[in-house]
Amino acid sequence: MKRWQAAMSIAIGLSWSAGAAAQTPVTHAQLQAVNGDGSSAWVETLPFTIQGVIVNDPEEMLDISFNPEATTPPTGGQYQMFIQGVAEGDRGGTALYMGQRSKLGDHYAEPTWTSEVQRVMVDSNGRKFRKGDHVEVRARKALFYNGKLNINEAHRTTVSNNFDITLVQANVGLPQAEAITLADIKNADDSAIFDATRATGGEHWQGMRVRLDGIRLADTNGWGKTNWEDRVCTAVDDTGRSLLLRLPRTDLGPVRATSTWFSAVGILNQEGSWTNGYELFVQEIGPELKVGAGMTGGTSVVFPEDYDGYVVQYSDGGPGTWTNLDATPLRMIVVEDDAASPNRSYRLRRVD
């Protein structure tokens, strides 16, 4: 049976190569297009190819290891990797997904699951795919779920449903994270900004690397948790807008105090209904301002990253009462604020 599967995979791959050579890749903008109600507007054409740069390691999001005790979907090993469009005129990102157990009843045995994971984790030379690699995905199935179109195996173990990943160029680098605030994706009443044209709101950045600025934690519920559904905190700004932060399996360091203002870099994902449910899958946190005693008896404000276009602001209390501190943020700058009151807090804010 295994020998037959391998032969079938080779045959499918050969037939694909013959037909796909002249095929124009689908863009992420085309694949993720939506209608006014948020449903998929993509005219399904299978199979297809799509290119992009890998923006997460699968292990950051989900545990890929086989779980012999898994009995209900989607428990067990899961694989999810996002690729972001980098071609001129393209915009957006797409998730690739595969699970050990499926709601449709198809389940991988351990040897087959291990083989499947290996197939989509390494290239033809045995090199592991990594963030920053430019790849081409050959997709035979795609399903619309929770507001975005995912490349997957249609939750079947059928070999003919496989997607394949080919290295185009290694280590081209991650796309620059686009700087946004909650006001870019949330209305003043904290409802999601949904724009079917994808010119604004969550759709504009869905599946892409972003840097969410001017936030703090409203709770720390997801810190240190293991399961995907538990790894969630709520971030807020000073206007009442909020967003779910989905924490990675990797270590983000010690939990941030709810009074600390910071930025978070990650992938803007959609996990809710067709027109809302946007959340940030967090990969980095910074620049976190570190406030301590200054060398001259005042207060030192240290931030470890070079964030062009930022100013340091301070507030002595009250919502929205932020004032620019007379200093320009530079890498590892130390600001001596000799006039600081005991209750003064600080944040970084993007210059409009």
NORBELLIN-V952975 format. One record per helix or strand. SS is the DSSP state (H for helix, E for strand). FROM is the first residue (numbers start at 1). TO is the last residue. If there is no record, write none. Layout:
SS;FROM;TO + SS;FROM;TO
//
This chain:
H;2;20 + E;26;26 + H;28;31 + E;34;34 + E;40;40 + E;48;54 + H;58;61 + E;78;84 + E;93;99 + E;101;101 + E;107;107 + H;110;121 + E;122;122 + E;128;128 + E;134;139 + E;142;145 + E;148;151 + H;159;161 + E;164;169 + E;178;180 + H;182;184 + E;186;186 + E;192;192 + H;201;205 + E;209;217 + H;228;230 + E;232;236 + E;242;246 + E;262;270 + E;278;285 + E;290;293 + E;299;302 + E;310;315 + E;323;328 + E;334;337 + E;345;350
//
